[in-house]
Amino acid sequence: MQELKKLNEIIFLVEETDDGYVARALGHSIFTEADSLEELREMVKDAVECHFDEEERPKIIRLHIVKQEVLAL
């Protein structure tokens, strides 16, 4: 029987938009969005639980939050 590969961690790139926040997993086809960061955290957890079987599910979810600022000269 083939051993299942376990992930210790999954990383999401989080960006603020005009409508809230979007999160994309690096290296996986997982995408979710929400109106607030608190809601996004719950949506990301739910998306990871739905995407992976329990045996394969990563133990740590890291959110890399990117904030852009525009400065005028």
C-alpha positions as CSV (number, residue, x, y, z in Angstrom):
1,M,0.0,0.0,0.0
2,Q,1.3,3.4,-1.0
3,E,2.0,5.8,1.9
4,L,0.1,9.1,1.8
5,K,2.2,12.3,1.6
6,K,1.4,14.6,4.5
7,L,1.8,18.3,4.4
8,N,2.9,20.2,7.5
9,E,2.0,23.6,6.2
10,I,0.1,25.4,3.4
11,I,0.6,29.0,2.5
12,F,-2.1,31.4,1.3
13,L,-1.4,34.8,-0.4
14,V,-4.0,37.2,0.9
15,E,-4.8,40.5,-0.9
16,E,-7.2,43.3,0.0
17,T,-9.6,44.2,-2.8
18,D,-12.3,46.9,-3.1
19,D,-14.8,44.2,-2.0
20,G,-12.9,42.6,0.9
21,Y,-10.1,40.0,0.8
22,V,-9.1,37.2,-1.5
23,A,-6.8,34.2,-0.6
24,R,-5.0,31.9,-3.0
25,A,-3.1,28.8,-1.9
26,L,0.5,28.6,-3.2
27,G,1.0,25.3,-5.1
28,H,-2.7,24.2,-4.8
29,S,-5.9,25.0,-6.6
30,I,-7.6,26.6,-3.6
31,F,-9.2,30.1,-3.7
32,T,-11.6,31.9,-1.4
33,E,-12.8,35.3,-0.6
34,A,-14.5,37.2,2.2
35,D,-15.6,40.7,3.4
36,S,-13.3,40.8,6.5
37,L,-10.1,39.2,7.6
38,E,-11.9,37.3,10.4
39,E,-14.4,35.8,7.9
40,L,-11.5,35.0,5.5
41,R,-9.7,33.0,8.2
42,E,-12.8,30.8,8.6
43,M,-13.3,30.5,4.8
44,V,-9.6,29.4,4.4
45,K,-9.9,26.8,7.1
46,D,-13.1,25.5,5.5
47,A,-11.5,25.4,2.0
48,V,-8.5,23.5,3.2
49,E,-10.8,20.9,5.0
50,C,-12.8,20.5,1.8
51,H,-9.7,20.2,-0.5
52,F,-7.7,17.6,1.5
53,D,-8.7,14.2,2.9
54,E,-8.2,14.1,6.7
55,E,-5.0,12.0,6.4
56,E,-3.4,14.5,3.9
57,R,-4.6,17.8,5.5
58,P,-1.8,20.2,6.5
59,K,-1.5,21.0,10.2
60,I,-0.6,24.6,9.8
61,I,-2.2,27.3,7.6
62,R,-0.1,30.4,7.0
63,L,-1.6,33.6,5.7
64,H,0.8,35.9,3.9
65,I,-1.1,39.2,3.9
66,V,0.0,41.6,1.2
67,K,-0.9,45.3,1.4
68,Q,-0.1,47.7,-1.3
69,E,0.2,51.4,-0.9
70,V,0.4,54.0,-3.7
71,L,2.4,57.2,-3.0
72,A,2.0,60.2,-5.2
73,L,5.0,62.5,-5.8
